[in-house]
Amino acid sequence: MSQTDDVNRRDGGFDVSGRLTFQTVPNFLVRTATWFDGAGAITVDLAKVSLADSAGLALMVEWLGRARSASRELRFVNLPEQVRHLIRVSGLSGVFGLA
């Protein structure tokens, strides 16, 4: 991951920045493995995501599955338009709670 592809913990969640792409997803997956330990809701802020592809969307779906398995609520906020577009064209609007 480059310096701009990062995950920063904050109260109640995480800020994801940089690229969510085929090249970066494996590192993001490793770095986020412990997100689902513990209890309570998790908020993932994607405001600083500069680029996403289908692998990035697959990572987000993986996070949702892990949260569900851990009986934790996972919310995504500040979805960039590119991510919203990927969600819509993939038929996942309902999964992500998009109208």
N, CA, C and O atoms as a MOPAC input file, in Angstrom:
PM7 MOZYME 1SCF
protein

 N      0.82900 1    -1.17300 1     0.00000 1
 C      0.00000 1     0.00000 1     0.00000 1
 C      0.87500 1     1.23800 1     0.00000 1
 O      1.91900 1     1.27400 1     0.65100 1
 N      0.45600 1     2.22400 1    -0.71300 1
 C      1.19500 1     3.48200 1    -0.68100 1
 C      0.77700 1     4.25800 1     0.56000 1
 O     -0.14800 1     3.86000 1     1.26800 1
 N      1.45700 1     5.35700 1     0.81800 1
 C      1.12800 1     6.16400 1     1.97800 1
 C     -0.30500 1     6.65800 1     1.92800 1
 O     -0.92400 1     6.84700 1     2.97500 1
 N     -0.84200 1     6.86800 1     0.75500 1
 C     -2.18900 1     7.40200 1     0.66300 1
 C     -3.25300 1     6.32700 1     0.76300 1
 O     -4.42200 1     6.65600 1     0.96200 1
 N     -2.89500 1     5.03700 1     0.63300 1
 C     -3.83500 1     3.93600 1     0.77800 1
 C     -3.75500 1     3.49000 1     2.22800 1
 O     -2.83400 1     2.76700 1     2.60800 1
 N     -4.72200 1     3.92000 1     3.04700 1
 C     -4.55500 1     3.73000 1     4.47200 1
 C     -5.90200 1     3.53900 1     5.16700 1
 O     -6.96000 1     3.85700 1     4.62400 1
 N     -5.82500 1     3.01200 1     6.38000 1
 C     -6.96300 1     2.86800 1     7.27000 1
 C     -6.55800 1     3.48400 1     8.59400 1
 O     -5.53900 1     3.11000 1     9.17500 1
 N     -7.34800 1     4.41600 1     9.06600 1
 C     -7.07700 1     5.05100 1    10.35500 1
 C     -8.25500 1     4.82900 1    11.28500 1
 O     -9.40600 1     5.07300 1    10.92300 1
 N     -7.95100 1     4.36100 1    12.48900 1
 C     -8.98100 1     4.12700 1    13.49100 1
 C     -9.40600 1     5.46300 1    14.08700 1
 O     -8.58400 1     6.34600 1    14.33100 1
 N    -10.68600 1     5.58700 1    14.31000 1
 C    -11.21400 1     6.73700 1    15.02800 1
 C    -12.33500 1     6.23500 1    15.91600 1
 O    -12.74800 1     5.08200 1    15.79400 1
 N    -12.82300 1     7.05600 1    16.78300 1
 C    -13.85400 1     6.64400 1    17.72300 1
 C    -15.07500 1     6.11100 1    16.96900 1
 O    -15.71000 1     6.84700 1    16.21400 1
 N    -15.39800 1     4.85300 1    17.17200 1
 C    -16.58400 1     4.26700 1    16.55500 1
 C    -16.39000 1     3.75900 1    15.14800 1
 O    -17.33700 1     3.26600 1    14.53600 1
 N    -15.18200 1     3.86500 1    14.61700 1
 C    -15.02300 1     3.36900 1    13.25900 1
 C    -13.66100 1     3.62400 1    12.66900 1
 O    -12.64800 1     3.71100 1    13.36400 1
 N    -13.67800 1     3.73800 1    11.35800 1
 C    -12.43600 1     3.81600 1    10.60800 1
 C    -12.58700 1     4.77800 1     9.43400 1
 O    -13.66700 1     4.91200 1     8.85900 1
 N    -11.50600 1     5.43100 1     9.09400 1
 C    -11.42900 1     6.26100 1     7.89500 1
 C    -10.55600 1     5.51100 1     6.89700 1
 O     -9.42300 1     5.14100 1     7.20800 1
 N    -11.08100 1     5.29100 1     5.71000 1
 C    -10.33800 1     4.62800 1     4.64600 1
 C     -9.95400 1     5.68700 1     3.62800 1
 O    -10.78300 1     6.50900 1     3.23900 1
 N     -8.70100 1     5.66900 1     3.19800 1
 C     -8.25900 1     6.66300 1     2.21600 1
 C     -7.45200 1     6.00000 1     1.11400 1
 O     -6.90000 1     4.91200 1     1.28200 1
 N     -7.40100 1     6.68400 1    -0.01000 1
 C     -6.61500 1     6.19100 1    -1.13900 1
 C     -7.43300 1     5.37200 1    -2.10100 1
 O     -8.58900 1     5.68300 1    -2.38800 1
 N     -6.81400 1     4.31500 1    -2.59700 1
 C     -7.42200 1     3.49500 1    -3.63900 1
 C     -7.90000 1     2.16300 1    -3.07500 1
 O     -7.18700 1     1.50200 1    -2.32100 1
 N     -9.11900 1     1.78000 1    -3.45100 1
 C     -9.64200 1     0.44100 1    -3.15300 1
 C     -9.66500 1    -0.29800 1    -4.47900 1
 O    -10.68000 1    -0.31700 1    -5.17500 1
 N     -8.54700 1    -0.89900 1    -4.81900 1
 C     -8.39600 1    -1.53100 1    -6.12800 1
 C     -7.80400 1    -2.93600 1    -5.99500 1
 O     -7.40400 1    -3.36400 1    -4.91200 1
 N     -7.76300 1    -3.62400 1    -7.10900 1
 C     -7.19800 1    -4.96500 1    -7.15500 1
 C     -5.82000 1    -5.00600 1    -6.49400 1
 O     -5.48800 1    -5.98000 1    -5.81900 1
 N     -5.02300 1    -3.96700 1    -6.68100 1
 C     -3.67300 1    -3.93500 1    -6.12800 1
 C     -3.65800 1    -3.70900 1    -4.61400 1
 O     -2.76700 1    -4.21900 1    -3.93600 1
 N     -4.60500 1    -2.97000 1    -4.07600 1
 C     -4.55800 1    -2.59600 1    -2.66100 1
 C     -5.45000 1    -3.43600 1    -1.76200 1
 O     -5.21600 1    -3.50500 1    -0.55500 1
 N     -6.46700 1    -4.07400 1    -2.32500 1
 C     -7.43200 1    -4.81600 1    -1.51300 1
 C     -6.78700 1    -5.87700 1    -0.62200 1
 O     -7.16800 1    -5.96600 1     0.54500 1
 N     -5.83100 1    -6.69200 1    -1.09600 1
 C     -5.24900 1    -7.69100 1    -0.18500 1
 C     -4.66000 1    -7.07300 1     1.08700 1
 O     -4.81800 1    -7.63200 1     2.17200 1
 N     -3.99500 1    -5.94700 1     0.96800 1
 C     -3.41800 1    -5.28600 1     2.14700 1
 C     -4.50800 1    -4.70400 1     3.04500 1
 O     -4.41100 1    -4.77300 1     4.27000 1
 N     -5.54400 1    -4.13000 1     2.43200 1
 C     -6.65300 1    -3.61800 1     3.24000 1
 C     -7.30900 1    -4.76500 1     4.00500 1
 O     -7.65400 1    -4.60600 1     5.17700 1
 N     -7.48300 1    -5.90000 1     3.36800 1
 C     -8.12300 1    -7.03800 1     4.01600 1
 C     -7.32800 1    -7.48800 1     5.24700 1
 O     -7.91100 1    -7.77200 1     6.29400 1
 N     -6.01700 1    -7.55200 1     5.12200 1
 C     -5.17000 1    -7.92600 1     6.25900 1
 C     -5.27000 1    -6.88200 1     7.36900 1
 O     -5.40000 1    -7.22500 1     8.54400 1
 N     -5.21100 1    -5.62500 1     6.99200 1
 C     -5.19800 1    -4.53800 1     7.99300 1
 C     -6.52400 1    -4.37500 1     8.71100 1
 O     -6.58000 1    -3.78900 1     9.79200 1
 N     -7.60000 1    -4.89400 1     8.11400 1
 C     -8.91900 1    -4.71200 1     8.72000 1
 C     -9.45000 1    -5.98600 1     9.37900 1
 O    -10.60700 1    -6.02200 1     9.80000 1
 N     -8.63500 1    -7.01700 1     9.47300 1
 C     -9.07700 1    -8.31000 1     9.99700 1
 C     -9.62900 1    -8.22600 1    11.41800 1
 O    -10.51600 1    -9.00300 1    11.77200 1
 N     -9.13400 1    -7.31500 1    12.22800 1
 C     -9.58100 1    -7.22900 1    13.62000 1
 C    -10.74700 1    -6.26300 1    13.82300 1
 O    -11.20200 1    -6.08700 1    14.95400 1
 N    -11.23400 1    -5.64300 1    12.77000 1
 C    -12.34800 1    -4.70900 1    12.89000 1
 C    -13.54400 1    -5.32600 1    13.59500 1
 O    -14.27300 1    -4.63300 1    14.30600 1
 N    -13.74700 1    -6.59600 1    13.40900 1
 C    -15.00100 1    -7.21200 1    13.81700 1
 C    -14.91400 1    -7.90800 1    15.16900 1
 O    -15.86000 1    -8.57200 1    15.59200 1
 N    -13.78500 1    -7.75600 1    15.84300 1
 C    -13.64900 1    -8.22300 1    17.22100 1
 C    -14.38100 1    -7.21700 1    18.10700 1
 O    -14.38700 1    -6.02300 1    17.80700 1
 N    -14.97400 1    -7.66700 1    19.15000 1
 C    -15.64600 1    -6.74600 1    20.06100 1
 C    -17.12000 1    -6.59800 1    19.74100 1
 O    -17.72300 1    -7.45400 1    19.09300 1
 N    -17.68800 1    -5.49800 1    20.20500 1
 C    -19.12500 1    -5.26900 1    20.05600 1
 C    -19.37800 1    -3.85400 1    19.56900 1
 O    -18.48100 1    -3.01100 1    19.55600 1
 N    -20.60300 1    -3.61400 1    19.17400 1
 C    -21.01600 1    -2.28100 1    18.75500 1
 C    -20.95500 1    -2.08700 1    17.25900 1
 O    -20.40600 1    -2.90200 1    16.51800 1
 N    -21.53200 1    -0.98800 1    16.84100 1
 C    -21.58400 1    -0.64300 1    15.42100 1
 C    -20.23200 1    -0.11400 1    14.95300 1
 O    -19.46400 1     0.46200 1    15.72300 1
 N    -19.97100 1    -0.32600 1    13.68100 1
 C    -18.74400 1     0.16500 1    13.04900 1
 C    -19.15600 1     1.10000 1    11.91700 1
 O    -20.01500 1     0.76100 1    11.10300 1
 N    -18.54600 1     2.26400 1    11.87200 1
 C    -18.77100 1     3.19600 1    10.77300 1
 C    -17.48300 1     3.30500 1     9.96900 1
 O    -16.40800 1     3.53700 1    10.52200 1
 N    -17.60400 1     3.13500 1     8.66300 1
 C    -16.45400 1     3.24000 1     7.76700 1
 C    -16.67700 1     4.46900 1     6.89000 1
 O    -17.62300 1     4.52200 1     6.10500 1
 N    -15.79900 1     5.44800 1     7.03300 1
 C    -15.87900 1     6.69000 1     6.27100 1
 C    -15.00200 1     6.55300 1     5.02400 1
 O    -13.79300 1     6.34100 1     5.11700 1
 N    -15.63000 1     6.67700 1     3.87000 1
 C    -14.92800 1     6.52100 1     2.59400 1
 C    -14.70800 1     7.85100 1     1.87900 1
 O    -14.42700 1     7.86700 1     0.68000 1
 N    -14.83000 1     8.95700 1     2.59100 1
 C    -14.70600 1    10.28000 1     1.96800 1
 C    -13.37000 1    10.48100 1     1.26300 1
 O    -13.29800 1    11.21800 1     0.27900 1
 N    -12.32600 1     9.84300 1     1.74600 1
 C    -10.99000 1    10.06000 1     1.18200 1
 C    -10.57100 1     8.96600 1     0.20800 1
 O     -9.39500 1     8.86700 1    -0.14200 1
 N    -11.52100 1     8.14100 1    -0.23500 1
 C    -11.21700 1     7.13100 1    -1.25100 1
 C    -11.16800 1     7.83700 1    -2.60100 1
 O    -12.13700 1     8.47000 1    -3.01900 1
 N    -10.03600 1     7.72000 1    -3.27200 1
 C     -9.83400 1     8.43300 1    -4.53500 1
 C    -10.14600 1     7.59100 1    -5.75900 1
 O    -10.38500 1     8.13100 1    -6.83900 1
 N    -10.14500 1     6.26700 1    -5.60200 1
 C    -10.38100 1     5.37900 1    -6.73400 1
 C    -10.86700 1     4.04200 1    -6.19400 1
 O    -10.36500 1     3.54900 1    -5.18400 1
 N    -11.85200 1     3.46100 1    -6.87800 1
 C    -12.33800 1     2.13500 1    -6.48600 1
 C    -12.67200 1     1.35700 1    -7.74500 1
 O    -13.10700 1     1.92300 1    -8.74800 1
 N    -12.46100 1     0.04700 1    -7.67500 1
 C    -12.85000 1    -0.81800 1    -8.77800 1
 C    -13.66900 1    -1.97500 1    -8.20700 1
 O    -14.04800 1    -1.94800 1    -7.03600 1
 N    -13.94000 1    -2.98200 1    -9.02200 1
 C    -14.77900 1    -4.09100 1    -8.57200 1
 C    -14.15300 1    -4.83100 1    -7.38800 1
 O    -14.88000 1    -5.36600 1    -6.55100 1
 N    -12.83600 1    -4.87000 1    -7.30200 1
 C    -12.18400 1    -5.50600 1    -6.15600 1
 C    -12.46200 1    -4.71200 1    -4.87900 1
 O    -12.64700 1    -5.29800 1    -3.81200 1
 N    -12.49200 1    -3.40200 1    -4.98000 1
 C    -12.83200 1    -2.56900 1    -3.83200 1
 C    -14.25700 1    -2.81600 1    -3.37000 1
 O    -14.52600 1    -2.88700 1    -2.17100 1
 N    -15.16700 1    -2.94600 1    -4.32600 1
 C    -16.54800 1    -3.25100 1    -3.98500 1
 C    -16.64200 1    -4.63100 1    -3.34200 1
 O    -17.37200 1    -4.81300 1    -2.36800 1
 N    -15.91300 1    -5.59400 1    -3.87700 1
 C    -15.89300 1    -6.94200 1    -3.29300 1
 C    -15.37900 1    -6.89600 1    -1.85200 1
 O    -15.87800 1    -7.62800 1    -0.99800 1
 N    -14.39600 1    -6.05300 1    -1.57600 1
 C    -13.88800 1    -5.90100 1    -0.21500 1
 C    -14.97900 1    -5.36400 1     0.70000 1
 O    -15.12700 1    -5.83900 1     1.82600 1
 N    -15.73300 1    -4.39500 1     0.24000 1
 C    -16.81300 1    -3.84100 1     1.04400 1
 C    -17.87000 1    -4.90100 1     1.33900 1
 O    -18.39500 1    -4.95500 1     2.45200 1
 N    -18.18700 1    -5.74200 1     0.35900 1
 C    -19.13600 1    -6.83800 1     0.56400 1
 C    -18.56500 1    -7.83100 1     1.57700 1
 O    -19.29700 1    -8.33700 1     2.42800 1
 N    -17.27100 1    -8.11000 1     1.49200 1
 C    -16.60500 1    -8.99000 1     2.45600 1
 C    -16.72500 1    -8.42200 1     3.86300 1
 O    -17.03400 1    -9.15200 1     4.80500 1
 N    -16.48000 1    -7.11400 1     4.01100 1
 C    -16.61800 1    -6.48600 1     5.32400 1
 C    -18.03600 1    -6.64800 1     5.86500 1
 O    -18.22600 1    -6.93400 1     7.04700 1
 N    -19.03200 1    -6.46300 1     4.99100 1
 C    -20.42100 1    -6.63300 1     5.42300 1
 C    -20.66700 1    -8.05900 1     5.91500 1
 O    -21.32900 1    -8.26500 1     6.93200 1
 N    -20.13000 1    -9.04000 1     5.19000 1
 C    -20.28700 1   -10.43000 1     5.59800 1
 C    -19.61500 1   -10.72200 1     6.92800 1
 O    -20.17400 1   -11.42200 1     7.77300 1
 N    -18.42900 1   -10.19200 1     7.11100 1
 C    -17.71800 1   -10.39700 1     8.38100 1
 C    -18.45800 1    -9.73200 1     9.53800 1
 O    -18.52900 1   -10.28100 1    10.63700 1
 N    -19.00600 1    -8.55000 1     9.28200 1
 C    -19.77800 1    -7.86900 1    10.32100 1
 C    -21.01500 1    -8.68500 1    10.67700 1
 O    -21.33300 1    -8.85600 1    11.85400 1
 N    -21.69700 1    -9.17700 1     9.68100 1
 C    -22.89500 1    -9.98400 1     9.92500 1
 C    -22.53000 1   -11.23100 1    10.73800 1
 O    -23.23800 1   -11.57900 1    11.68300 1
 N    -21.43900 1   -11.90100 1    10.38000 1
 C    -20.99500 1   -13.09500 1    11.10500 1
 C    -20.66200 1   -12.78600 1    12.56100 1
 O    -20.84600 1   -13.63000 1    13.43900 1
 N    -20.17300 1   -11.57600 1    12.81300 1
 C    -19.82100 1   -11.15900 1    14.17300 1
 C    -20.98100 1   -10.47300 1    14.89000 1
 O    -20.81800 1    -9.97200 1    16.00300 1
 N    -22.15600 1   -10.45000 1    14.25100 1
 C    -23.34900 1    -9.79000 1    14.80800 1
 C    -23.08700 1    -8.32300 1    15.12800 1
 O    -23.48400 1    -7.81100 1    16.17500 1
 N    -22.40700 1    -7.66300 1    14.19300 1
 C    -22.11600 1    -6.23400 1    14.34800 1
 C    -22.71200 1    -5.47600 1    13.18100 1
 O    -22.74900 1    -5.96800 1    12.05400 1
 N    -23.17400 1    -4.28000 1    13.46300 1
 C    -23.69400 1    -3.41300 1    12.41500 1
 C    -22.51800 1    -2.70200 1    11.75000 1
 O    -21.60400 1    -2.23100 1    12.42700 1
 N    -22.54800 1    -2.62900 1    10.42500 1
 C    -21.50800 1    -1.93200 1     9.66900 1
 C    -22.18300 1    -0.90800 1     8.77500 1
 O    -23.07100 1    -1.24000 1     7.99000 1
 N    -21.75200 1     0.34500 1     8.90300 1
 C    -22.29100 1     1.43800 1     8.08600 1
 C    -21.16700 1     2.07100 1     7.29000 1
 O    -20.06600 1     2.29600 1     7.79500 1
 N    -21.47300 1     2.35100 1     6.04000 1
 C    -20.54900 1     3.10000 1     5.19100 1
 C    -21.08500 1     4.51300 1     5.05400 1
 O    -22.27100 1     4.70300 1     4.78100 1
 N    -20.22300 1     5.51100 1     5.24100 1
 C    -20.62700 1     6.91000 1     5.09100 1
 C    -19.70300 1     7.59200 1     4.09700 1
 O    -18.58100 1     7.14900 1     3.85100 1
 N    -20.20500 1     8.68000 1     3.53400 1
 C    -19.44000 1     9.49300 1     2.57800 1
 C    -18.92900 1     8.66300 1     1.40400 1
 O    -17.75700 1     8.73200 1     1.03400 1
 N    -19.84400 1     7.87400 1     0.82600 1
 C    -19.47500 1     7.06600 1    -0.33800 1
 C    -19.19900 1     7.96700 1    -1.53200 1
 O    -20.06700 1     8.75100 1    -1.91600 1
 N    -18.02000 1     7.87800 1    -2.12700 1
 C    -17.75000 1     8.65500 1    -3.34000 1
 C    -18.70700 1     8.22600 1    -4.46200 1
 O    -19.18100 1     7.09000 1    -4.48000 1
 N    -18.97600 1     9.11900 1    -5.36900 1
 C    -19.90300 1     8.81800 1    -6.46200 1
 C    -19.46100 1     7.59500 1    -7.24300 1
 O    -20.30300 1     6.80600 1    -7.67200 1
 N    -18.17400 1     7.41900 1    -7.43800 1
 C    -17.67400 1     6.25500 1    -8.17700 1
 C    -18.06900 1     4.95700 1    -7.47000 1
 O    -18.43500 1     3.98300 1    -8.12900 1
 N    -17.99900 1     4.93400 1    -6.15700 1
 C    -18.38700 1     3.75500 1    -5.38700 1
 C    -19.89600 1     3.54600 1    -5.48700 1
 O    -20.35800 1     2.41800 1    -5.65400 1
 N    -20.66200 1     4.63100 1    -5.38400 1
 C    -22.11700 1     4.52900 1    -5.54500 1
 C    -22.47000 1     3.94300 1    -6.91200 1
 O    -23.36900 1     3.10900 1    -7.02300 1
 N    -21.77000 1     4.37800 1    -7.93300 1
 C    -22.02200 1     3.87600 1    -9.28400 1
 C    -21.73100 1     2.36600 1    -9.35500 1
 O    -22.52700 1     1.60800 1    -9.91100 1
 N    -20.61000 1     1.93700 1    -8.80100 1
 C    -20.27500 1     0.51400 1    -8.78900 1
 C    -21.35000 1    -0.29800 1    -8.06600 1
 O    -21.72100 1    -1.38500 1    -8.51000 1
 N    -21.84100 1     0.23100 1    -6.96200 1
 C    -22.88800 1    -0.46000 1    -6.20000 1
 C    -24.15100 1    -0.58400 1    -7.04700 1
 O    -24.75500 1    -1.65400 1    -7.10800 1
 N    -24.54800 1     0.49700 1    -7.69500 1
 C    -25.76900 1     0.47200 1    -8.51800 1
 C    -25.65500 1    -0.49400 1    -9.68500 1
 O    -26.54800 1    -1.31400 1    -9.89700 1
 N    -24.55800 1    -0.41100 1   -10.45200 1
 C    -24.43600 1    -1.26200 1   -11.64100 1
 C    -24.24200 1    -2.73100 1   -11.27000 1
 O    -24.46500 1    -3.61600 1   -12.09600 1
 N    -23.83000 1    -2.98800 1   -10.03900 1
 C    -23.66100 1    -4.36300 1    -9.57400 1
 C    -24.94800 1    -4.92500 1    -8.96900 1
 O    -24.99800 1    -6.08700 1    -8.56800 1
 N    -25.97800 1    -4.09800 1    -8.90700 1
 C    -27.24800 1    -4.55000 1    -8.35000 1
 C    -27.22900 1    -4.71400 1    -6.83900 1
 O    -27.98400 1    -5.51700 1    -6.29200 1
 N    -26.37700 1    -3.96600 1    -6.16700 1
 C    -26.20900 1    -4.09900 1    -4.72000 1
 C    -26.76200 1    -2.91200 1    -3.93100 1
 O    -26.43900 1    -2.74100 1    -2.75500 1
 N    -27.58000 1    -2.10600 1    -4.56600 1
 C    -28.12700 1    -0.91600 1    -3.87300 1
 C    -28.82800 1    -1.29200 1    -2.56400 1
 O    -28.64300 1    -0.62600 1    -1.54600 1
 N    -29.62500 1    -2.34800 1    -2.59400 1
 C    -30.33700 1    -2.78400 1    -1.39400 1
 C    -29.40100 1    -3.24600 1    -0.29100 1
 O    -29.65800 1    -2.99600 1     0.88600 1
 N    -28.32300 1    -3.91400 1    -0.66100 1
 C    -27.34700 1    -4.41300 1     0.32200 1
 C    -26.69700 1    -3.24800 1     1.05100 1
 O    -26.42900 1    -3.32900 1     2.24900 1
 N    -26.44500 1    -2.16600 1     0.32600 1
 C    -25.77200 1    -1.00400 1     0.90800 1
 C    -26.73700 1     0.08800 1     1.36000 1
 O    -26.30800 1     1.15600 1     1.79800 1
 N    -28.03600 1    -0.17500 1     1.25300 1
 C    -29.03300 1     0.79100 1     1.70900 1
 C    -29.10100 1     2.05500 1     0.88900 1
 O    -29.41300 1     3.12300 1     1.41500 1
 N    -28.80900 1     1.94800 1    -0.40500 1
 C    -28.91800 1     3.10900 1    -1.29100 1
 C    -30.27500 1     3.10300 1    -1.96100 1
 O    -30.78100 1     2.04800 1    -2.34500 1
 N    -30.85800 1     4.26700 1    -2.10200 1
 C    -32.17200 1     4.37800 1    -2.74100 1
 C    -32.08800 1     4.15800 1    -4.23400 1
 O    -33.10600 1     4.21600 1    -4.92500 1

